[in-house]
Every structure is written in structure tokens, then in C-alpha cells.
Amino acid sequence: MTELLNLEPELETFEPWQLTAFSAALTERMFPNFALFARLVEFGDVAKIRQVLDGVWDSLTGRAGKMNFEVQQEAVEANMPDLDEYDMYGALPALDAIVALNATLNCILEKDRSEAANIGQLSRECVATFLEVTEGDDEMSDEDLVKLINTHELMQAEDAFRDEVLEQLRAHKHPTPDFVASLRALARNEGVSNIGISDDD
């Protein structure tokens, strides 16, 4: 329901650490979607997923002991909700968050720009689906639905957040601890996710 983002040209000049930071920032912003779902339906291991995402952030500054991201991928995949088993909307954004984290680990391991670009698209689609489910109705034409989604404050916030992350990364040549901490705080958004929920809800 949204146009495809062509992020690869934007990311073309990025160093591997910048691709990781971009991926981590978008994943961080989606994390509450998984945390809330997991708590409400008693699914998965939120502490483990938090630990892996923290390890990604720590890897950017080299301050932490080296986490084996290949091994961690198995733990992340084990926390993917099965949509056949959970027939409820909340499973979708929860799955998106885990898919994003998995793609972030791929981005680290493969240094693959397309993985980072995919996370940008996934995060935007997550917002679009939320708006379609919560605010769309059967009477709406496709055109009206697209307009609703693209002009909605949540989508505008999503686009503004992504652009801000890209801008900040372009302005930094090295991942200093202070910069990584400020990017992480921006992405954390006081615990409110890309679809406007928090694990305190």
C-alpha cells in the first residue's frame, strides 16, 4: 500500500558501520512492537532479543566483548511468531521487528546494503499495514487509502525519522560512542514504536 522506497542509492556511499547503525536504528524503533506482543501472549524471549539488539549497538563502538552474530541469528529466528499460530494483528508488527533484527545481523555479517534498504522498506510497510487495519475501511477506494496512509502523522513521522537517521549518519565519518548513544536515544523514541505503541501500553 506504499510506494517502494529506493534506499540503495542513498546507502551507496555508506561504510559497513553506517549500514549497521541505520539498520539498528530502525530495528530499535520497531522493538516495542515485539516486546508488547511477547508480553501480552507470553511468547518468546524478550530479554534475549533485547540482549542481541544491545550487542549490535555495542558492536558499533567496539566497547563490548565480541558477540557472535552468526550464533545469535538462531536465537532471533526462534523468536519469530508464526502467523498461522497467532491469528491476530499484533503478531504482524512483532514479526516485522524480528525480521528487521535478523536482517540487521545479516547486514553485519554480509556487509550487504540491500539488507539495510529492506529494513527501511519493512519499517514503512509496518506503519502502512497498521494504518490500513486501524483506520481503513471497506468503503474506501485504494486511492483514498493510499492518501490516508501517506498523509497520516505516523507515516510522516516514519519518513522524518528515517531521513534524520540518514542525515546524521552522512554527517559522521566514525562511530564515536557519543554519536552512537545519541542515535540510539533518537531511535528509542522514549519507548514508543513506529506505530505509536510502547511496551507500557
Contact map, one row per residue, 1 for C-alpha under 8 A:
111000000000000000000000000000000000000000000000000000000000000000000000000000000000000000000000000000000000000000000000000010011000000000000000110000000000000000000000000000000000000000000000000000000
111100000000000000000000000000000000000000000000000000000000000000000000000000000000000000000000000000000000000000000000000110010000000000000000010011000000000000000000000000000000000000000000000000000
111110000000000000000000000000000000000000000000000000000000000000000000000000000000000000000000000000000000000000000000000000000000000000000000000000000000000000000000000000000000000000000000000000000
011111000000000000000000000000000000000000000000000000000000000000000000000000000000000000000000000000000000000000000000100000000000000000000000000000000000000000000000000000000000000000000000000000000
001111100000000000000000000000000000000000000000000000000000000000000000000000000000000000000000000000000000000000000001100000000000000000000000000000000000000000000000000000000000000000000000000000000
000111111100000000000000000000000000000000000000000000000000000000000000000000000000000000000000000000000000000000001000000000000000000000000000000000000000000000000000000000000000000000000000000000000
000011111110000000000000000000000000000000000000000000000000000000000000000000000000000000000000000000000000000000001001000000000000000000000000000000000000000000000000000000000000000000000000000000000
000001111111000000000000000000000000000000000000000000000000000000000000000000000000000000000000000000000000000011001000000000000000000000000000000000000000000000000000000000000000000000000000000000000
000001111111000000000000000000000000000000000000000000000000000000000000000000000000000000000000000000000000000000000000000000000000000000000000000000000000000000000000000000000000000000000000000000000
000001111111100000000000000000000000000000000000000000000000000000000000000000000000000000000000000000000000000000000000000000000000000000000000000000000000000000000000000000000000000000000000000000000
000000111111110000100000000000000000000000000000000000000000000000000000000000000000000000000000000000000000000010001000000000000000000000000000000000000000000000000000000000000000000000000000000000000
000000011111110000000000000000000000000000000000000000000000000000000000000000000000000000000000000000000000000010000000000000000000000000000000000000000000000000000000000000000000000000000000000000000
000000000111111000000000000000000000000000000000000000000000000000000000000000000000000000000000000000000000000000000000000000000000000000000000000000000000000000000000000000000000000000000000000000000
000000000011111111100000000000000000000000000000000000000000000000000000000000000000000000000000000000000000000000000000000000000000000000000000000000000000000000000000010000000000000000000000000000000
000000000000111111100000000000000000000000000000000000000000000000000000000000000000000000000000000000000000000000000000000000000000000000000000000000000000000000000000000000000000000000000000000000000
000000000000011111110000000000000000000000000000000000000000000000000000000000000000000000000000000000000001001000000000000000000000000000000000000000000000000000000000000000000000000000000000000000000
000000000000011111111000000000000000000000000000000000000001000000000000000000000000000000000000000000000000000000000000000000000000000000000000000000000000000000000000000000100000000000000000000000000
000000000000011111111100000000000000000000000000000000000000000000000000000000000000000000000000000000000000000000000000000000000000000000000000000000000000000000000000100000000000000000000000000000000
000000000010011111111110000000000000000000000000000000000000000000000000000000000000000000000000000000000010001010010000000000000000000000000000000000000000000000000000000000000000000000000000000000000
000000000000000111111111000000000000000000000000000000010001000000000000000000000000000000000000000000010011000000010000000000000000000000000000000000000000000000000000000000000000000000000000000000000
000000000000000011111111100000000000000000000000000000001001000000000000000000000000000000000000000000000000000000000000000000000000000000000000000000000000000000000000100000000001000000000000000000000
000000000000000001111111110000000000000000000000000000000000000000000000000000000000000000000000000000000000000000010000000000000000000000000000000000000000000000001100100000000000000000000000000000000
000000000000000000111111111000000000000000000000000000000000000000000000000000000000000000000000000110110010000000010011000000000000000000000000000000000000000000000000000000000000000000000000000000000
000000000000000000011111111100000000000000000000000010011000000000000000000000000000000000000000000010010000000000000000000000000000000000000000000000000000000000000000000000000000000000000000000000000
000000000000000000001111111110000000000000000000000000000000000000000000000000000000000000000000000000000000000000000000000000000000000000000000000000000000000000001000000000000000001100110000000000000
000000000000000000000111111111000000000000000000000000000000000000000000000000000000000000000000000100000000000000000011001000000000000000000000000000000000000001000000000000000000000000100000000000000
000000000000000000000011111111100000000000000000000000000000000000000000000000000000000000000000100110010000000000000010000000000000000000000000000000000000000000000000000000000000000000000000000000000
000000000000000000000001111111110000000000000000000010000000000000000000000000000000000000000000000000000000000000000000000000000000000000000000000000000000000000000000000000000000000100110000000000000
000000000000000000000000111111110000000000000000000000000000000000000000000000000000000000000000000000000000000000000000000000000000000000000000000000000000000000000000000000000000000000111011110000000
000000000000000000000000011111111100000000000000000000000000000000000000000000000000000000001001100000000000000000000000001000000000000000000000000000000000000000000000000000000000000000000000110000000
000000000000000000000000001111111110000000000000000000000000000000000000000000000000000000000100110000000000000000000000000000000000000000000000000000000000000000000000000000000000000000000000100000000
000000000000000000000000000111111111000000000000000000000000000000000000000000000000000000000000000000000000000000000000000000000000000000000000000000000000000000000000000000000000000000000011100011100
000000000000000000000000000001111111100000000000000000000000000000000000000000000000000001001100100000000000000000000000000000000000000000000000000000000000000000000000000000000000000000000000101011100
000000000000000000000000000001111111110000000100000000000000000000000000000000000000000000001110110000000000000000000000000000000000000000000000000000000000000000000000000000000000000000000000000000000
000000000000000000000000000000111111111000000100000000000000000000000000000000000000000000000100000000000000000000000000000000000000000000000000000000000000000000000000000000000000000000000000000000100
000000000000000000000000000000011111111100000000000000000000000000000000000000000000000000000000000000000000000000000000000000000000000000000000000000000000000000000000000000000000000000000000000001111
000000000000000000000000000000001111111111100000000000000000000000000000000000000000000001100100000000000000000000000000000000000000000000000000000000000000000000000000000000000000000000000000000000000
000000000000000000000000000000000111111111111100000000000000000000000000000000000000000000000100000000000000000000000000000000000000000000000000000000000000000000000000000000000000000000000000000000000
000000000000000000000000000000000011111111100000000000000000000000000000000000000000000000000000000000000000000000000000000000000000000000000000000000000000000000000000000000000000000000000000000000000
000000000000000000000000000000000001111111100000000000000000000000000000000000000000000000000000000000000000000000000000000000000000000000000000000000000000000000000000000000000000000000000000000000000
000000000000000000000000000000000000111111100000000000000000000000000000000000000000000000000000000000000000000000000000000000000000000000000000000000000000000000000000000000000000000000000000000000000
000000000000000000000000000000000000111111110000000000000000000000000000000000000000000000000000000000000000000000000000000000000000000000000000000000000000000000000000000000000000000000000000000000000
000000000000000000000000000000000000111111111000000000000000000000000000000000101000000000000000000000000000000000000000000000000000000000000000000000000000000000000000000000000000000000000000000000000
000000000000000000000000000000000000010001111100000000000000000000000000000001100000000000000000000000000000000000000000000000000000000000000000000000000000000000000000000000000000000000000000000000000
000000000000000000000000000000000000010000111111100000000000000000000000000000100000000000000000000000000000000000000000000000000000000000000000000000000000000000000000000000000000000000000000000000000
000000000000000000000000000000000110010000011111110000000000000000000000000000000000000000000000000000000000000000000000000000000000000000000000000000000000000000000000000000000000000000000000000000000
000000000000000000000000000000000000000000001111111000000000000000000000000000000000000000000000000000000000000000000000000000000000000000000000000000000000000000000000000000000000000000000000000000000
000000000000000000000000000000000000000000001111111100000000000000000000001000000000000000000000000000000000000000000000000000000000000000000000000000000000000000000000000000000000000000000000000000000
000000000000000000000000000000000000000000001111111110000000000000000000001100100000000000000000000000000000000000000000000000000000000000000000000000000000000000000000000000000000000000000000000000000
000000000000000000000000000000000000000000000111111111000000000000000000000000000000000000000000000000000000000000000000000000000000000000000000000000000000000000000000000000000000000000000000000000000
000000000000000000000000000000000000000000000011111111100000000000000000000000000000000000000000000000000000000000000000000000000000000000000000000000000000000000000000000000000000000000000000000000000
000000000000000000000000000000000000000000000001111111110000000000000001000000000000000000000000000000000000000000000000000000000000000000000000000000000000000000000000000000000000000000000000000000000
000000000000000000000001000100000000000000000000111111111000000000000000000000000000000000000000000010000000000000000000000000000000000000000000000000000000000000000000000000000000000000000000000000000
000000000000000000000000000000000000000000000000011111111100000000000000000000000000000000000000000000000000000000000000000000000000000000000000000000000000000000000000000000000000000000000000000000000
000000000000000000000000000000000000000000000000001111111110000100100000000000000000000000000000000000000000000000000000000000000000000000000000000000000000000000000000000000000000000000000000000000000
000000000000000000010001000000000000000000000000000111111111000000000000000000000000000000000000000000001000000000000000000000000000000000000000000000000000000000000000000000000000000000000000000000000
000000000000000000001001000000000000000000000000000011111111100000000000000000000000000000000000000000000000000000000000000000000000000000000000000000000000000000000000000000000001000100000000000000000
000000000000000000000000000000000000000000000000000001111111111100000000000000000000000000000000000000000000000000000000000000000000000000000000000000000000000000000000000000000000000000000000000000000
000000000000000000000000000000000000000000000000000000111111111101100000000000000000000000000000000000000000000000000000000000000000000000000000000000000000000000000000000000000000000000000000000000000
000000000000000010011000000000000000000000000000000000011111110000000000000000000000000000000000000000000000000000000000000000000000000000000000000000000000000000000000000000100001000000000000000000000
000000000000000000000000000000000000000000000000000000001111111100000000000000000000000000000000000000000000000000000000000000000000000000000000000000000000000000000000000000111001000000000000000000000
000000000000000000000000000000000000000000000000000000000111111111000000000000000000000000000000000000000000000000000000000000000000000000000000000000000000000000000000000000000000000000000000000000000
000000000000000000000000000000000000000000000000000000000110111110000000000000000000000000000000000000000000000000000000000000000000000000000000000000000000000000000000000000000000000000000000000000000
000000000000000000000000000000000000000000000000000000100110111111100000000000000000000000000000000000000000000000000000000000000000000000000000000000000000000000000000000000000000000000000000000000000
000000000000000000000000000000000000000000000000000000000000011111100000000000000000000000000000000000000000000000000000000000000000000000000000000000000000000000000000000000000000000000000000000000000
000000000000000000000000000000000000000000000000000000000010010111110000000000000000000000000000000000000000000000000000000000000000000000000000000000000000000000000000000000000000000000000000000000000
000000000000000000000000000000000000000000000000000000100010000111111000000000000000000000000000000000000000000000000000000000000000000000000000000000000000000000000000000000000000000000000000000000000
000000000000000000000000000000000000000000000000000000000000000001111111000000000000000000000000000000000000000000000000000000000000000000000000000000000000000000000000000000000000000000000000000000000
000000000000000000000000000000000000000000000000000000000000000000111111100000000000000000000000000000001001100000000000000000000000000000000000000000000000000000000000000000000000000000000000000000000
000000000000000000000000000000000000000000000000000000000000000000011111110000000000000000000000000000001000100000000000000000000000000000000000000000000000000000000000000000000000000000000000000000000
000000000000000000000000000000000000000000000000000000000000000000011111111000000000000000000000000000000000000000000000000000000000000000000000000000000000000000000000000000000000000000000000000000000
000000000000000000000000000000000000000000000000000100000000000000011111111100000000000000000000000000000000000000000000000000000000000000000000000000000000000000000000000000000000000000000000000000000
000000000000000000000000000000000000000000000000000000000000000000001111111110000000000000000000000001001000000000000000000000000000000000000000000000000000000000000000000000000000000000000000000000000
000000000000000000000000000000000000000000000000000000000000000000000111111111000000000000000000000000000000000000000000000000000000000000000000000000000000000000000000000000000000000000000000000000000
000000000000000000000000000000000000000000000001100000000000000000000011111111100000000000000000000000000000000000000000000000000000000000000000000000000000000000000000000000000000000000000000000000000
000000000000000000000000000000000000000000000000100000000000000000000001111111110000000000000000010011000000000000000000000000000000000000000000000000000000000000000000000000000000000000000000000000000
000000000000000000000000000000000000000000000000000000000000000000000000111111110000000000000000010001000000000000000000000000000000000000000000000000000000000000000000000000000000000000000000000000000
000000000000000000000000000000000000000000010000000000000000000000000000011111110000000000000000000000000000000000000000000000000000000000000000000000000000000000000000000000000000000000000000000000000
000000000000000000000000000000000000000000111000100000000000000000000000001111111000000000000000010000000000000000000000000000000000000000000000000000000000000000000000000000000000000000000000000000000
000000000000000000000000000000000000000000000000000000000000000000000000000111111100000000000110011000000000000000000000000000000000000000000000000000000000000000000000000000000000000000000000000000000
000000000000000000000000000000000000000000100000000000000000000000000000000000111110110000100110000000000000000000000000000000000000000000000000000000000000000000000000000000000000000000000000000000000
000000000000000000000000000000000000000000000000000000000000000000000000000000011111110000100000000000000000000000000000000000000000000000000000000000000000000000000000000000000000000000000000000000000
000000000000000000000000000000000000000000000000000000000000000000000000000000001111111000110000000000000000000000000000000000000000000000000000000000000000000000000000000000000000000000000000000000000
000000000000000000000000000000000000000000000000000000000000000000000000000000000111111000000000000000000000000000000000000000000000000000000000000000000000000000000000000000000000000000000000000000000
000000000000000000000000000000000000000000000000000000000000000000000000000000001111111000000000000000000000000000000000000000000000000000000000000000000000000000000000000000000000000000000000000000000
000000000000000000000000000000000000000000000000000000000000000000000000000000001111111100100000000000000000000000000000000000000000000000000000000000000000000000000000000000000000000000000000000000000
000000000000000000000000000000000000000000000000000000000000000000000000000000000011111110100000000000000000000000000000000000000000000000000000000000000000000000000000000000000000000000000000000000000
000000000000000000000000000000000000000000000000000000000000000000000000000000000000011111110000000000000000000000000000000000000000000000000000000000000000000000000000000000000000000000000000000000000
000000000000000000000000000000000000000000000000000000000000000000000000000000000000001111111000000000000000000000000000000000000000000000000000000000000000000000000000000000000000000000000000000000000
000000000000000000000000000000001000100000000000000000000000000000000000000000000000000111111100000000000000000000000000000000000000000000000000000000000000000000000000000000000000000000000000000000000
000000000000000000000000000000000000100000000000000000000000000000000000000000001110011111111110000000000000000000000000000000000000000000000000000000000000000000000000000000000000000000000000000000000
000000000000000000000000000000000000000000000000000000000000000000000000000000000010000111111111000000000000000000000000000001000000000000000000000000000000000000000000000000000000000000000000000000000
000000000000000000000000000001001100000000000000000000000000000000000000000000000000000011111111100000000000000000000000000001000000000000000000000000000000000000000000000000000000000000000000000000000
000000000000000000000000000000101110110000000000000000000000000000000000000000011000000001111111110000000000000000000000000000000000000000000000000000000000000000000000000000000000000000000000000000000
000000000000000000000000000000000100000000000000000000000000000000000000000000011000000000111111111000000000000000000000000000000000000000000000000000000000000000000000000000000000000000000000000000000
000000000000000000000000000001000000000000000000000000000000000000000000000000000000000000011111111100000000000000000000011001000000000000000000000000000000000000000000000000000000000000000000000000000
000000000000000000000000001001101100000000000000000000000000000000000000000000000000000000001111111110000000000000000000000000000000000000000000000000000000000000000000000000000000000000000000000000000
000000000000000000000000000000100100000000000000000000000000000000000000000110110000000000000111111111000000000000000000000000000000000000000000000000000000000000000000000000000000000000000000000000000
000000000000000000000000000000000000000000000000000000000000000000000000000000010000000000000011111111100000000000000000000000000000000000000000000000000000000000000000000000000000000000000000000000000
000000000000000000000010011000000000000000000000000000000000000000000000000000000000000000000001111111110000000000000010010000000000000000000000000000000000000000000000000000000000000000000000000000000
000000000000000000000011001000000000000000000000000010000000000000000000000100000000000000000000111111111000000000000000000000000000000000000000000000000000000000000000000000000000000000000000000000000
000000000000000000000000000000000000000000000000000000000000000000000000100110000000000000000000011111111100000000000000000000000000000000000000000000000000000000000000000000000000000000000000000000000
000000000000000000000010000000000000000000000000000000000000000000000000000000000000000000000000001111111110000000110110000000000000000000000000000000000000000000000000000000000000000000000000000000000
000000000000000000010011001000000000000000000000000000000000000000000000000000000000000000000000000111111111000000110010000000000000000000000000000000000000000000000000000000000000000000000000000000000
000000000000000000000000000000000000000000000000000000010000000000001100100000000000000000000000000011111111100000000000000000000000000000000000000000000000000000000000000000000000000000000000000000000
000000000000000000000000000000000000000000000000000000000000000000000000000000000000000000000000000001111111111100100000000000000000000000000000000000000000000000000000000000000000000000000000000000000
000000000000000000110010000000000000000000000000000000000000000000000000000000000000000000000000000000111111111110110000000000000000000000000000000000000000000000000000000000000000000000000000000000000
000000000000000100010000000000000000000000000000000000000000000000001000000000000000000000000000000000011111111100000000000000000000000000000000000000000000000000000000000000000000000000000000000000000
000000000000000000000000000000000000000000000000000000000000000000001100000000000000000000000000000000001111111000000000000000000000000000000000000000000000000000000000000000000000000000000000000000000
000000000000000000000000000000000000000000000000000000000000000000000000000000000000000000000000000000000111111100000000000000000000000000000000000000000000000000000000000000000000000000000000000000000
000000000000000100100000000000000000000000000000000000000000000000000000000000000000000000000000000000000111111110000000000000000000000000000000000000000000000000000000000000000000000000000000000000000
000000000000000000000000000000000000000000000000000000000000000000000000000000000000000000000000000000000111011111110000000000000000000000000000000000000000000000000000000000000000000000000000000000000
000000010011000000100000000000000000000000000000000000000000000000000000000000000000000000000000000000000010001111111000000000000000000000000000000000000000000000000000000000000000000000000000000000000
000000010000000000000000000000000000000000000000000000000000000000000000000000000000000000000000000000000000000111111100000000000000000000000000000000000000000000000000000000000000000000000000000000000
000000000000000000000000000000000000000000000000000000000000000000000000000000000000000000000000000000110110000111111110000000000000000000000000000000000000000000000000000000000000000000000000000000000
000000000000000000110110000000000000000000000000000000000000000000000000000000000000000000000000000000110010000111111111000000000000000000000000000000000000000000000000000000000000000000000000000000000
000001110010000000000000000000000000000000000000000000000000000000000000000000000000000000000000000000000000000011111111100000000000000000000000000000000000000000000000000000000000000000000000000000000
000000000000000000000000000000000000000000000000000000000000000000000000000000000000000000000000000000100000000001111111110000000000000000000000000000000000000000000000000000000000000000000000000000000
000000000000000000000010011000000000000000000000000000000000000000000000000000000000000000000000000100110000000000111111111000000000000000000000000000000000000000000000000000000000000000000000000000000
000010100000000000000010010000000000000000000000000000000000000000000000000000000000000000000000000000000000000000011111111100000000000000000000000000000000000001000000000000000000000000000000000000000
000110000000000000000000000000000000000000000000000000000000000000000000000000000000000000000000000000000000000000001111111110000000000000000000000000000000000000000000000000000000000000000000000000000
000000000000000000000000000000000000000000000000000000000000000000000000000000000000000000000001000100000000000000000111111111000000000000000000000000000000000000000000000000000000000000000000000000000
000000000000000000000000010001000000000000000000000000000000000000000000000000000000000000000001000000000000000000000011111111100000000000000000000000000000000000000000000000000000000000000000010000000
010000000000000000000000000000000000000000000000000000000000000000000000000000000000000000000000000000000000000000000001111111110000000000000000000000000010011000000000000000000000000000000000000000000
110000000000000000000000000000000000000000000000000000000000000000000000000000000000000000000000000000000000000000000000111111111000000000000000000000000000000000000000000000000000000000000000000000000
000000000000000000000000000000000000000000000000000000000000000000000000000000000000000000011001000000000000000000000000011111111100000000000000000000000000000000000000000000000000000000000000001000000
000000000000000000000000000000000000000000000000000000000000000000000000000000000000000000000000000000000000000000000000001111111110000000000000000000000110010000000000000000000000000000000000011000000
110000000000000000000000000000000000000000000000000000000000000000000000000000000000000000000000000000000000000000000000000111111111000000000000000010000010000000000000000000000000000000000000000000000
100000000000000000000000000000000000000000000000000000000000000000000000000000000000000000000000000000000000000000000000000011111111100000000000000000000000000000000000000000000000000000000000000000000
000000000000000000000000000000000000000000000000000000000000000000000000000000000000000000000000000000000000000000000000000001111111110000000000000000000000000000000000000000000000000000000000001000000
000000000000000000000000000000000000000000000000000000000000000000000000000000000000000000000000000000000000000000000000000000111111111100000000000010000000000000000000000000000000000000000000000000000
000000000000000000000000000000000000000000000000000000000000000000000000000000000000000000000000000000000000000000000000000000011111111110000000100010000000000000000000000000000000000000000000000000000
000000000000000000000000000000000000000000000000000000000000000000000000000000000000000000000000000000000000000000000000000000001111111100000000000000000000000000000000000000000000000000000000000000000
000000000000000000000000000000000000000000000000000000000000000000000000000000000000000000000000000000000000000000000000000000000111111100000000000000000000000000000000000000000000000000000000000000000
000000000000000000000000000000000000000000000000000000000000000000000000000000000000000000000000000000000000000000000000000000000011111110000000000000000000000000000000000000000000000000000000000000000
000000000000000000000000000000000000000000000000000000000000000000000000000000000000000000000000000000000000000000000000000000000011111111010000100000000000000000000000000000000000000000000000000000000
000000000000000000000000000000000000000000000000000000000000000000000000000000000000000000000000000000000000000000000000000000000001001111110000000000000000000000000000000000000000000000000000000000000
000000000000000000000000000000000000000000000000000000000000000000000000000000000000000000000000000000000000000000000000000000000000000111111000000000000000000000000000000000000000000000000000000000000
000000000000000000000000000000000000000000000000000000000000000000000000000000000000000000000000000000000000000000000000000000000000000011111000000000000000000000000000000000000000000000000000000000000
000000000000000000000000000000000000000000000000000000000000000000000000000000000000000000000000000000000000000000000000000000000000000111111111100000000000000000000000000000000000000000000000000000000
000000000000000000000000000000000000000000000000000000000000000000000000000000000000000000000000000000000000000000000000000000000000000001111111100000000000000000000000000000000000000000000000000000000
000000000000000000000000000000000000000000000000000000000000000000000000000000000000000000000000000000000000000000000000000000000000000000011111110000000000000000000000000000000000000000000000000000000
000000000000000000000000000000000000000000000000000000000000000000000000000000000000000000000000000000000000000000000000000000000000000000011111111000000000000000000000000000000000000000000000000000000
000000000000000000000000000000000000000000000000000000000000000000000000000000000000000000000000000000000000000000000000000000000000000000011111111100000000000000000000000000000000000000000000000000000
100000000000000000000000000000000000000000000000000000000000000000000000000000000000000000000000000000000000000000000000000000000001000100011111111110000000000000000000000000000000000000000000000000000
110000000000000000000000000000000000000000000000000000000000000000000000000000000000000000000000000000000000000000000000000000000000000000000111111111000000000000000000000000000000000000000000000000000
000000000000000000000000000000000000000000000000000000000000000000000000000000000000000000000000000000000000000000000000000000000000000000000011111111100000000000000000000000000000000000000000000000000
000000000000000000000000000000000000000000000000000000000000000000000000000000000000000000000000000000000000000000000000000000000000000000000001111111110000000000000000000000000000000000000000000000000
010000000000000000000000000000000000000000000000000000000000000000000000000000000000000000000000000000000000000000000000000000010011000000000000111111110010000000000000000000000000000000000000000000000
010000000000000000000000000000000000000000000000000000000000000000000000000000000000000000000000000000000000000000000000000000000000000000000000011111110011000000000000000000000000000000000000000000000
000000000000000000000000000000000000000000000000000000000000000000000000000000000000000000000000000000000000000000000000000000000000000000000000001111111011000000000000000000000000000000000000000000000
000000000000000000000000000000000000000000000000000000000000000000000000000000000000000000000000000000000000000000000000000000000000000000000000000111111111000000000000000000000000000000000000000000000
000000000000000000000000000000000000000000000000000000000000000000000000000000000000000000000000000000000000000000000000000000000000000000000000000000111111100000000000000000000000000000000000000000000
000000000000000000000000000000000000000000000000000000000000000000000000000000000000000000000000000000000000000000000000000000100000000000000000000000011111110000000000000000000000000000000000011100000
000000000000000000000000000000000000000000000000000000000000000000000000000000000000000000000000000000000000000000000000000100110000000000000000000011111111111000000000000000000000000000000000000000000
000000000000000000000000000000000000000000000000000000000000000000000000000000000000000000000000000000000000000000000000000000000000000000000000000001111111111100000000000000000000000000000000000000000
000000000000000000000000000000000000000000000000000000000000000000000000000000000000000000000000000000000000000000000000000000000000000000000000000000001111111110000000000000000000000000000000010000000
000000000000000000000000000000000000000000000000000000000000000000000000000000000000000000000000000000000000000000000000000100100000000000000000000000000111111111000000000000000000000000000000010000000
000000000000000000000000000000000000000000000000000000000000000000000000000000000000000000000000000000000000000000000000000100000000000000000000000000000011111111100000000000000000000000000000000000000
000000000000000000000000000000000000000000000000000000000000000000000000000000000000000000000000000000000000000000000000000000000000000000000000000000000001111111110000000000000000000000000000000000000
000000000000000000000000000000000000000000000000000000000000000000000000000000000000000000000000000000000000000000000000000000000000000000000000000000000000111111111000000000000000000000000000000000000
000000000000000000000000010000000000000000000000000000000000000000000000000000000000000000000000000000000000000000000001000000000000000000000000000000000000011111111100000000000000000000000000000000000
000000000000000000000000000000000000000000000000000000000000000000000000000000000000000000000000000000000000000000000000000000000000000000000000000000000000001111111110000000000000000000000000000000000
000000000000000000000000000000000000000000000000000000000000000000000000000000000000000000000000000000000000000000000000000000000000000000000000000000000000000111111111000000000000000000000000000000000
000000000000000000000100100000000000000000000000000000000000000000000000000000000000000000000000000000000000000000000000000000000000000000000000000000000000000011111111100000000000001000000000000000000
000000000000000000000100000000000000000000000000000000000000000000000000000000000000000000000000000000000000000000000000000000000000000000000000000000000000000001111111110000000000000000000000000000000
000000000000000000000000000000000000000000000000000000000000000000000000000000000000000000000000000000000000000000000000000000000000000000000000000000000000000000111111111000000000000000000000000000000
000000000000000000000000000000000000000000000000000000000000000000000000000000000000000000000000000000000000000000000000000000000000000000000000000000000000000000011111111100000000000000000000000000000
000000000000000001001100000000000000000000000000000000000000000000000000000000000000000000000000000000000000000000000000000000000000000000000000000000000000000000001111111110000000000000000000000000000
000000000000010000000000000000000000000000000000000000000000000000000000000000000000000000000000000000000000000000000000000000000000000000000000000000000000000000000111111110000000000000000000000000000
000000000000000000000000000000000000000000000000000000000000000000000000000000000000000000000000000000000000000000000000000000000000000000000000000000000000000000000011111110000000000000000000000000000
000000000000000000000000000000000000000000000000000000000000000000000000000000000000000000000000000000000000000000000000000000000000000000000000000000000000000000000001111111100000000000000000000000000
000000000000000000000000000000000000000000000000000000000000000000000000000000000000000000000000000000000000000000000000000000000000000000000000000000000000000000000000111111100000000000000000000000000
000000000000000000000000000000000000000000000000000000000000000000000000000000000000000000000000000000000000000000000000000000000000000000000000000000000000000000000000000111110000000000000000000000000
000000000000000010000000000000000000000000000000000000000001100000000000000000000000000000000000000000000000000000000000000000000000000000000000000000000000000000000000000111111011000000000000000000000
000000000000000000000000000000000000000000000000000000000000100000000000000000000000000000000000000000000000000000000000000000000000000000000000000000000000000000000000000001111111000000000000000000000
000000000000000000000000000000000000000000000000000000000000100000000000000000000000000000000000000000000000000000000000000000000000000000000000000000000000000000000000000000111111100000000000000000000
000000000000000000000000000000000000000000000000000000000000000000000000000000000000000000000000000000000000000000000000000000000000000000000000000000000000000000000000000000011111110000000000000000000
000000000000000000000000000000000000000000000000000000000000000000000000000000000000000000000000000000000000000000000000000000000000000000000000000000000000000000000000000000111111111000000000000000000
000000000000000000001000000000000000000000000000000000001001100000000000000000000000000000000000000000000000000000000000000000000000000000000000000000000000000000000000000000111111111100000000000000000
000000000000000000000000000000000000000000000000000000000000000000000000000000000000000000000000000000000000000000000000000000000000000000000000000000000000000000000000000000001111111110000000000000000
000000000000000000000000000000000000000000000000000000000000000000000000000000000000000000000000000000000000000000000000000000000000000000000000000000000000000000000000000000000111111111000000000000000
000000000000000000000000100000000000000000000000000000000000000000000000000000000000000000000000000000000000000000000000000000000000000000000000000000000000000000001000000000000011111111100000000000000
000000000000000000000000100100000000000000000000000000001000000000000000000000000000000000000000000000000000000000000000000000000000000000000000000000000000000000000000000000000001111111110000000000000
000000000000000000000000000000000000000000000000000000000000000000000000000000000000000000000000000000000000000000000000000000000000000000000000000000000000000000000000000000000000111111111100000000000
000000000000000000000000000000000000000000000000000000000000000000000000000000000000000000000000000000000000000000000000000000000000000000000000000000000000000000000000000000000000011111111000000000000
000000000000000000000000110110000000000000000000000000000000000000000000000000000000000000000000000000000000000000000000000000000000000000000000000000000000000000000000000000000000001111111000000000000
000000000000000000000000100110000000000000000000000000000000000000000000000000000000000000000000000000000000000000000000000000000000000000000000000000000000000000000000000000000000000111111111100000000
000000000000000000000000000010000000000000000000000000000000000000000000000000000000000000000000000000000000000000000000000000000000000000000000000000000000000000000000000000000000000011111111100000000
000000000000000000000000000000000000000000000000000000000000000000000000000000000000000000000000000000000000000000000000000000000000000000000000000000000000000000000000000000000000000010011111000000000
000000000000000000000000000010010000000000000000000000000000000000000000000000000000000000000000000000000000000000000000000000000000000000000000000000000000000000000000000000000000000000011111100001100
000000000000000000000000000010010000000000000000000000000000000000000000000000000000000000000000000000000000000000000000000000000000000000000000000000000000000000000000000000000000000000011111111111100
000000000000000000000000000011111000000000000000000000000000000000000000000000000000000000000000000000000000000000000000000000000000000000000000000000000000000000000000000000000000000000011011111111000
000000000000000000000000000011000000000000000000000000000000000000000000000000000000000000000000000000000000000000000000001000100000000000000000000000000100110000000000000000000000000000000001111110000
000000000000000000000000000000001000000000000000000000000000000000000000000000000000000000000000000000000000000000000000000001100100000000000000000000000100000000000000000000000000000000000001111110000
000000000000000000000000000000000000000000000000000000000000000000000000000000000000000000000000000000000000000000000000000000000000000000000000000000000100000000000000000000000000000000000001111111000
000000000000000000000000000000011000000000000000000000000000000000000000000000000000000000000000000000000000000000000000000000000000000000000000000000000000000000000000000000000000000000000001111111101
000000000000000000000000000000011001000000000000000000000000000000000000000000000000000000000000000000000000000000000000000000000000000000000000000000000000000000000000000000000000000000000011100111111
000000000000000000000000000000011011000000000000000000000000000000000000000000000000000000000000000000000000000000000000000000000000000000000000000000000000000000000000000000000000000000000011000011111
000000000000000000000000000000000001000000000000000000000000000000000000000000000000000000000000000000000000000000000000000000000000000000000000000000000000000000000000000000000000000000000000000001111
000000000000000000000000000000000001000000000000000000000000000000000000000000000000000000000000000000000000000000000000000000000000000000000000000000000000000000000000000000000000000000000000000011111
